Amino acid sequence: MSQFFTRYTELGETYLVPQQPYQFEQAQLLLTNQPLLTELGFEIDQQALRDYLAGVSQVERIQPVAMAYCGHQFGHFNPQLGDGRAHLIASIAAADGLNYDMHLKGSGATVFSRGGDGLCALGPAIREYIMSHAMQALGVPTTHCLAVLSTGQQVIRQTPEPGAVVCRIARSHIRVGTFQLMAMNKDVAAMSKLVELCIREHYSDITSSGEARIFDFFTQVCQRQCALILKWMQVGFIHGVMNTDNTLINGETIDYGPCAMMESFSFDTV
């Protein structure tokens, strides 16, 4: 059976800001990834799962947070990004012996929203559910979608649309942009802790020390990113927002918002 715990606490509130998800009292579970629940050893009934994802109840003794990061977006450095409509509500020590993050998207505004409403429309939520399933089936490293929840409220986009919350499961939500923020802050202590956390969780074959350890970590991160993008190219996947805030340090695909699949190959498509 899996267990909840608080992750990344050594990084401090500069990079993990306590934030409460919105409460969606009228929310309903629309899609649940039962095989993923089983794989994680996650024993929970549908009502309790719905309450966690809707913000109606909270995992005991765990404070939800919004994660801070920055990044290069479309060739320009943006020093202030972060989870503008997402919350890390818990981490899971799963039945397979690995740790996973339980992350909500569309769960409300945070200190990083930059004027946004913090919400998600139902269409993109279902799209993420389908695309993450497809990428897994195609053998591409990916974050997973545990569930999609309808909030019972409308969100205003070009037209009013039904609102939704996506629950994403990932081995990590540490991004290249997380390291960029620490570098911008010249926070060597936090970066050293994060490097060790990432090596322990995702690159445990690295046994070197000193500067060689950092170089080996950097090399393996680059190799894993190259391998991921090669997989994308093999299946014709076009990410659409492949910025450093959407580049996970462990090499999983994240953020299926504007993605597309190339149906007939053409060098001019992207």
Order of alpha helices (4+ residues) and beta strands (2+ residues): beta-beta-beta-alpha-alpha-beta-beta-beta-beta-beta-beta-alpha-beta-beta-alpha-alpha-alpha-beta-beta
